[in-house]
């Protein structure tokens, strides 16, 4: 039987690393995609260091994973915060936050859903934050 695979974006540190460790403990082969190197490389079968806000690089990485591995879980965890009140939001920051926090999830899902369908199913998790319940200067992050 093939070991199930889980992809965790933003899985090198903090919450993403905790998610990756738990999935590894549950028997998954972990593929981490992050701009940073994983803080605990011992449990990673694969770690791909790249800037997921780079659409071409992200598309290529997810296509490669889809072609090689039987991914059954995708955890969209990657995200950045650019704190600003609504009337102080920088349009460049808007693009960076939305591109990384939402576009990456779309790119990943579009690449991996066909693999999951072919296998008869899978799970996609969109990690979000309590900040959507209200926190000063988190307009962009809440929107994404």
C-alpha positions as CSV (number, residue, x, y, z in Angstrom):
1,X,0.0,0.0,0.0
2,X,1.3,3.5,-0.9
3,X,1.8,5.9,2.0
4,X,-0.7,8.7,1.8
5,X,0.7,12.1,1.1
6,X,-0.2,15.5,2.5
7,X,0.9,18.9,1.2
8,X,1.2,21.7,3.7
9,X,1.8,25.2,2.4
10,X,3.5,27.5,4.8
11,X,4.5,24.3,6.8
12,X,8.1,25.2,7.7
13,X,7.3,27.0,11.0
14,X,4.7,27.8,13.6
15,X,1.1,26.5,13.0
16,X,2.1,25.0,9.6
17,X,4.9,23.0,11.2
18,X,2.6,21.8,13.9
19,X,0.1,20.7,11.3
20,X,2.9,18.9,9.3
21,X,4.1,17.1,12.5
22,X,0.7,15.9,13.3
23,X,0.0,14.6,9.8
24,X,3.4,12.9,9.9
25,X,2.5,11.3,13.2
26,X,-0.8,10.1,11.6
27,X,1.2,8.3,8.9
28,X,1.3,10.8,6.1
29,X,4.3,11.5,3.9
30,X,4.6,15.3,4.2
31,X,5.4,17.7,1.4
32,X,6.1,21.2,2.8
33,X,6.1,24.2,0.5
34,X,7.4,27.4,2.2
35,X,9.8,30.3,1.6
36,X,11.7,29.1,4.7
37,X,13.4,25.9,5.4
38,X,11.5,23.6,7.8
39,X,12.4,24.1,11.5
40,X,12.2,20.3,12.0
41,X,13.4,18.6,8.9
42,X,13.4,15.2,10.6
43,X,9.8,14.4,9.7
44,X,9.7,15.8,6.2
45,X,9.8,13.4,3.3
46,X,10.0,16.5,1.0
47,X,10.5,20.1,1.6
48,X,10.4,22.6,-1.3
49,X,11.7,26.0,-0.5
50,X,10.1,28.6,-2.8
51,X,8.2,31.8,-2.8
52,X,4.6,30.7,-3.2
53,X,3.6,34.3,-4.2
54,X,5.6,33.6,-7.4
55,X,2.7,32.3,-9.6
56,X,5.0,30.5,-12.1
57,X,7.1,28.8,-9.4
58,X,4.0,27.8,-7.4
59,X,2.2,26.4,-10.5
60,X,5.3,24.4,-11.5
61,X,5.8,23.1,-8.0
62,X,2.2,21.9,-7.6
63,X,2.2,20.4,-11.1
64,X,5.4,18.4,-10.2
65,X,3.9,17.2,-7.0
66,X,0.6,16.2,-8.7
67,X,2.6,14.2,-11.4
68,X,4.7,12.3,-8.9
69,X,2.7,11.8,-5.7
70,X,-0.6,10.4,-4.6
71,X,-1.7,13.5,-2.6
72,X,-4.8,12.9,-0.6
73,X,-4.6,16.0,1.7
74,X,-3.9,19.6,1.0
75,X,-3.6,22.1,3.8
76,X,-3.6,25.7,2.6
77,X,-1.8,27.3,5.5
78,X,0.5,29.9,3.9
79,X,-0.2,33.5,4.7
80,X,1.2,36.9,5.4
81,X,-0.1,39.9,7.3
82,X,0.5,43.5,6.4
83,X,-1.1,45.4,9.3
84,X,-2.9,48.6,8.3
85,X,-6.2,50.2,9.1
86,X,-8.6,50.2,6.2
87,X,-8.0,53.8,5.1
88,X,-4.2,53.2,5.3
89,X,-4.0,50.0,3.2
90,X,-1.3,50.1,0.6
91,X,-2.4,48.7,-2.8
92,X,0.9,46.9,-3.2
93,X,0.3,45.1,0.1
94,X,-3.2,44.3,-1.0
95,X,-1.8,42.5,-4.0
96,X,0.9,40.7,-2.0
97,X,-1.5,39.5,0.7
98,X,-4.3,38.4,-1.7
99,X,-1.9,36.7,-4.1
100,X,-0.2,34.7,-1.4
101,X,-3.1,34.0,0.9
102,X,-5.7,33.2,-1.7
103,X,-4.2,32.7,-5.1
104,X,-1.8,30.1,-3.8
105,X,-4.7,28.1,-2.4
106,X,-6.4,28.2,-5.8
107,X,-3.3,27.1,-7.7
108,X,-2.7,24.3,-5.3
109,X,-6.3,23.0,-5.4
110,X,-6.5,23.2,-9.2
111,X,-3.3,21.1,-9.5
112,X,-4.2,18.5,-6.8
113,X,-7.9,18.0,-7.1
114,X,-7.5,15.9,-10.3
115,X,-5.1,13.6,-8.4
116,X,-7.6,13.3,-5.5
117,X,-10.5,12.6,-7.8
118,X,-8.5,9.9,-9.6
119,X,-7.8,8.3,-6.2
120,X,-11.5,8.4,-5.2
121,X,-11.3,11.4,-2.9
122,X,-9.2,13.6,-0.7
123,X,-9.4,16.5,1.8
124,X,-8.6,20.2,1.3
125,X,-8.2,22.4,4.4
126,X,-8.2,26.2,4.2
127,X,-6.6,27.4,7.4
128,X,-7.8,30.7,8.5
129,X,-7.6,32.9,11.5
130,X,-9.7,34.2,14.3
131,X,-8.7,37.7,13.2
132,X,-11.8,37.7,11.0
133,X,-13.8,38.1,14.2
134,X,-12.2,41.5,14.6
135,X,-8.8,42.9,15.2
136,X,-7.5,46.3,14.6
137,X,-5.3,46.9,11.5
138,X,-6.0,43.4,10.0
139,X,-8.2,44.5,7.1
140,X,-6.2,42.8,4.4
141,X,-5.5,39.6,6.3
142,X,-9.2,39.3,7.3
143,X,-10.3,39.7,3.7
144,X,-7.9,37.1,2.5
